[in-house]
Amino acid sequence: MKPSTVAEPGRARLSPRQKQRVTRIVQYVVLAIAAIGLVFYVDWPNLAQNFAKVEVARETLPELFTIALKNTVVYTLGGFILAFFFGLLFALMRMSQVAVYRWIATIYIEIFRGLPAVLIFIMITFLPVALPGFVLPFGIYGSVFLGLGVIGAAYQAEVFRAGLQAVPKGQTEAARSLGMSASRALFTVVVPQAVRIVIPPTTNQFVMLLKDSSLVLFLGVSSQYVELAKFGNDLASEHSNATPIMAAGITYLLVTIPLGYLARRLEKR
């Protein structure tokens, strides 16, 4: 005899949609309780005094933009330019039919993707010791450009390699059928298409370099060369207050959030 499939009175089961609704209501209630508890638990006046002191913010703001933000942008742009062109070079070398080029590119990419960025900046500080008489152009700017460029090129090379592989091989074959040489077809047909393909991930790489510019503090720069992170840290120590750090963090977000939004929009296209 088959068991009855009729639900007993008072024990009707919830439908999946009803279960989802109940679960969501419980989550909202828990979040509301947590938010209310946070409001009453936090000492808001003390928090504002230590993280958003108006007097300290007034002293911070002028140089935050005229020195720290300016240096951060300059460091990032210089490093990004090096990373972009050397990343493309190493991507082409890694896809080359010449084994030596592939080995060189692979070794470079694996080493500098595997090393912490901070170690690379520390090694740059020892260049004058390792290479007596060697002076990088542009002073401290050159050192930062080199550090960010070395780091970024290793990651950008893989981005470019993916972009180059995404270009249909028929594009190259069509260009060769028109009488173009292999190198001309590569640089006039394949590379321009690959560059358009990698714009979204390249935007993310730019954001990464922007944040990595904070490693300039390991180069022992003077006050006129500080970037956002060191600027905020130095003033926070001077005032014994975290407001400059908060100001530096907000400034980072004012740059990185629009760039992140732009990258997502480009990916959707």
Number of C-alpha atoms within 10 A of each C-alpha: 3 4 5 7 6 7 9 9 6 6 7 9 10 10 9 9 9 11 12 12 12 13 12 12 12 12 12 12 12 12 12 12 12 11 12 11 11 11 11 9 9 10 10 11 9 11 12 13 15 16 18 19 16 12 10 19 17 10 12 20 14 11 14 22 16 11 17 24 21 17 20 24 16 17 29 24 18 17 28 29 17 20 28 21 15 19 28 23 17 25 27 20 21 23 16 14 10 10 12 12 15 18 14 13 23 18 13 17 23 12 13 17 16 11 11 11 17 16 12 17 22 16 13 17 14 11 15 12 10 11 9 8 9 10 12 14 9 10 9 17 19 16 22 24 24 22 28 30 26 24 29 28 30 27 20 28 27 17 23 27 21 15 21 24 12 14 17 11 11 9 15 20 13 13 18 16 10 10 10 15 12 12 11 14 19 19 11 13 16 22 18 13 18 19 16 11 20 20 17 21 18 21 18 17 20 23 21 16 23 22 16 19 26 20 20 26 19 15 16 11 14 9 12 12 19 24 27 29 24 22 25 23 19 16 18 20 12 10 11 12 18 22 25 31 23 19 21 24 14 12 16 18 13 11 14 18 12 11 17 17 12 14 18 15 11 15 13 7 6
